[in-house]
Amino acid sequence: MAEKKAKEKKKKSSQKYKQYEVKGSDLKRKNKFCPKCGVGVFLAAHNNRLTCGKCGYTEFLKKEK
């Protein structure tokens, strides 16, 4: 039988640079940090909630009328 080649998986970068904004010499964080996991773990911004991908912590956003 023919030997199969193993596929090489490319490791994705963490892309944490997208979570920050630089203005001059100031550094601003775009999203909140997770209160359970601590500094360095951001909450993902969804349509109606903020969610931590590591521990599952969720904050629901209030609807504004």
ZATI-164007 format. One line per field, with one value per residue: y, z, x of N, C-alpha, C, O, CB in turn. Coordinates in pm, whole numbers. Atoms other than C-alpha are relative to their C-alpha. Glycine has a CB too. Layout:
N
n_py	c(Y|...)
n_pz	c(Z|...)
n_px	c(X|...)
ca_py	c(Y|...)
ca_pz	c(Z|...)
ca_px	c(X|...)
c_py	c(Y|...)
c_pz	c(Z|...)
c_px	c(X|...)
o_py	c(Y|...)
o_pz	c(Z|...)
o_px	c(X|...)
cb_py	c(Y|...)
cb_pz	c(Z|...)
cb_px	c(X|...)
This chain:
65
n_py	c(-117|-125|-67|-130|-106|-69|-142|-92|-99|-129|-51|-133|-94|-34|-124|-89|-137|-59|-41|-124|-113|-88|-139|-71|82|64|133|15|133|-13|80|19|124|91|-16|128|43|-104|-85|73|79|-95|44|-15|-84|52|-95|-38|50|11|138|47|126|91|56|-1|-111|-77|-120|-40|-144|-47|-59|-140|-31)
n_pz	c(0|4|-130|-6|-57|-113|26|-95|-52|-31|-129|11|-98|-95|49|-110|41|46|-118|-50|92|-36|41|-48|-95|-87|37|-47|20|64|-73|-143|-43|-75|-143|-58|51|-29|105|114|62|37|23|140|11|88|23|-122|-117|-1|-40|-11|69|-81|-114|28|-70|92|-46|96|15|-11|121|-13|80)
n_px	c(83|-72|-10|66|-81|63|23|-62|95|-60|44|57|-49|105|59|35|-28|125|77|-56|-4|-110|15|-119|-74|98|47|138|57|130|99|-23|-63|86|-23|-41|-130|-98|-56|-55|105|103|136|40|118|105|109|72|-71|-146|-27|-139|-18|-80|74|144|66|83|70|102|12|136|56|35|119)
ca_py	c(0|357|550|851|1177|1337|1680|1960|2170|2536|2681|2982|3291|3416|3753|3933|4239|4294|4351|4666|5011|5237|5614|5799|5667|5541|5180|5118|4781|4731|4461|4388|4129|3822|3876|3502|3433|3766|4002|3877|3684|3899|3869|3811|4071|3907|4073|4069|3936|3925|3574|3423|3144|2994|2953|3025|3336|3538|3892|3981|4333|4533|4628|5001|5128)
ca_pz	c(0|-54|246|351|419|753|720|881|1105|1121|1468|1486|1655|1958|1792|2126|1949|1814|2171|2220|2059|2054|2044|2067|2379|2537|2532|2553|2600|2376|2581|2952|3135|3290|3665|3736|3516|3575|3369|3021|2949|2760|2745|2393|2289|2143|2042|2386|2621|2717|2749|2867|2639|2908|3209|3058|3268|3108|3159|2992|2859|2938|2652|2601|2483)
ca_px	c(0|104|228|24|200|130|-25|165|-55|26|11|-218|-87|-278|-351|-362|-227|-580|-707|-499|-500|-194|-238|90|259|-66|-186|-562|-733|-1037|-1215|-1253|-1046|-1210|-1262|-1210|-907|-735|-526|-438|-759|-1007|-1384|-1516|-1772|-2084|-2411|-2575|-2305|-1937|-1791|-1462|-1341|-1122|-1354|-1699|-1773|-2056|-2184|-2512|-2552|-2864|-3092|-3126|-3464)
c_py	c(124|64|137|101|64|148|83|102|127|49|143|90|43|127|91|145|70|53|132|106|95|139|78|-90|-72|-134|-19|-141|16|-75|-10|-129|-86|16|-130|-38|102|73|-88|-87|94|-67|27|79|-60|105|49|-44|10|-137|-28|-136|-102|-66|-1|109|85|119|37|151|38|60|145|30|139)
c_pz	c(0|139|-7|64|115|-34|108|43|33|132|-18|107|88|-38|112|-34|-49|116|58|-109|48|-57|59|91|97|-57|59|-30|-57|77|147|25|76|148|69|-40|25|-123|-110|-72|-26|-10|-146|-5|-105|-10|130|128|-18|58|5|-68|82|110|-21|72|-102|71|-108|-1|7|-132|28|-92|-55)
c_px	c(88|2|-66|95|-77|-15|66|-103|76|-57|-50|61|-115|-75|-47|27|-127|-85|48|-4|108|-28|116|80|-95|-43|-139|-48|-141|-109|36|76|-100|28|44|142|110|50|61|-102|-117|-136|-35|-130|-94|-110|-64|72|151|33|149|9|75|-83|-152|-77|-76|-61|-99|-12|-148|-45|-36|-117|8)
o_py	c(121|57|209|69|87|211|50|172|125|45|228|46|33|147|160|235|193|128|180|74|130|156|103|-195|-134|-152|-8|-193|99|-26|22|-221|-33|10|-124|-78|66|58|-185|-130|141|-187|137|51|-59|216|168|-41|26|-173|18|-226|-221|-189|-66|112|114|108|55|215|-35|125|175|-7|182)
o_pz	c(44|214|-106|160|104|-83|227|-41|100|154|-73|219|48|5|98|33|-49|94|157|-228|166|-177|180|48|193|-179|180|-139|-9|86|188|-57|132|189|174|44|39|-233|-83|-184|68|-34|-197|71|-224|43|145|235|-129|163|-80|-36|48|124|55|65|-209|183|-224|104|-42|-202|131|-209|-126)
o_px	c(203|-96|-52|166|-197|78|60|-160|179|-178|20|88|-231|-189|-147|-24|-132|-180|-8|-6|112|-48|120|129|-51|-49|-156|-25|-218|-222|148|73|-196|144|108|223|227|-3|131|-76|-182|-146|-12|-223|-65|-96|-87|13|201|-21|225|-69|74|-81|-224|-200|-23|-110|-61|-8|-234|33|-96|-115|-83)
cb_py	c(0|96|13|-9|106|-19|32|69|-55|102|-5|-4|123|16|-31|-39|2|-103|-108|-21|71|-55|60|129|85|91|-110|105|-82|-52|-140|0|29|-148|52|-110|-29|-60|96|-84|-123|67|71|-138|146|-136|-64|-60|-144|117|-97|-8|22|75|78|-130|86|-88|118|-65|47|102|-80|91|-17)
cb_pz	c(120|-104|43|79|-107|130|-7|-61|125|-114|105|13|-68|138|-92|125|-110|-79|105|50|-11|-51|44|75|79|19|48|-68|134|-142|-62|77|87|-45|65|-42|-149|72|58|45|90|-132|97|-69|-38|53|-88|-3|29|84|-95|149|-129|62|124|36|77|-60|31|33|-134|114|-50|-33|82)
cb_px	c(-95|-63|148|-132|39|83|-151|125|-75|-26|116|-154|67|58|-115|76|107|-80|7|145|-140|135|-138|-39|100|-122|98|-92|-3|8|-11|-133|124|22|-126|-97|-9|114|107|113|-43|35|-101|-17|39|-57|-105|-138|-40|68|-69|46|71|118|32|-57|104|-110|100|-136|64|-13|-123|119|-128)
